[in-house]
């Protein structure tokens, strides 16, 4: 890897900045990265040595001695654990800068610290449901995919932040197909899986049990999987979600594509709550994030767990290396 990972500030009142300092302590001899944030906020949130840098490449020479920071002035000095809508604009700008660094090749990937969507809406009329949709906009793509990863499991929810009552109508053939195709390509290109096997969950209990508990599997999901199998994608399913996440079942596939948010996130967080990583697939750049929120309630108390952020930064580096190798031979 020739360039560092760009790490956004996230909400400066949350746990992101303090966890960034802890991540530097763990990764300073392993994965070069730099933080885009107000340097004064970083000093207030963490007690690790820091150094302001002018450009991303400077991080490589600084990393072993101090946390590299590209200074981005914020409007207000945050009180840790308190909402500050006046900082929303700079929080958004931190994301935009990281994307610019990644797309220009100055950063090998970006990792995003957690944002508070209410703060962004209140302070900057942020029109997106979250990071994933905003990054798709910045990347110029119509369809992006959320993948959650942990050492024990990878999962992909087809539908994400919508009410459960809206899921059946939202599960269009195109959405399911796009999700599976993007996931398949990402496993090959970004995760180094030469021949991915994808398990697909059914929507209904027992995957509909032959239509007795719902017809979506028969009418929609199964025909679509047959179509994609004919295109050379290795798929199993639709599978009952209650039997596809034990150890023996997980050994047979590389990722589980699930029909809705909790169907994907509950098993992963049950298996490994601390080390989960949120990854956005289908973007022209690599993006990872810790799988937790701003945690205002514990921010500044020294009890937040840095494991997820550490894993997210490492995974960003690993994905960048895999993508570079894949692209060099394809």
Beta strands, then each sheet from edge to edge (+ up, - down):
strand 1: 5-8
strand 2: 33-37
strand 3: 50-52
strand 4: 67-71
strand 5: 109-112
strand 6: 145-150
strand 7: 153-157
strand 8: 197-201
strand 9: 234-239
strand 10: 255-258
strand 11: 277-281
strand 12: 287-290
sheet 1: 3+ 4+ 2+ 1+ 5+ 12+ 11- 6+ 7- 10- 8- 9-
end
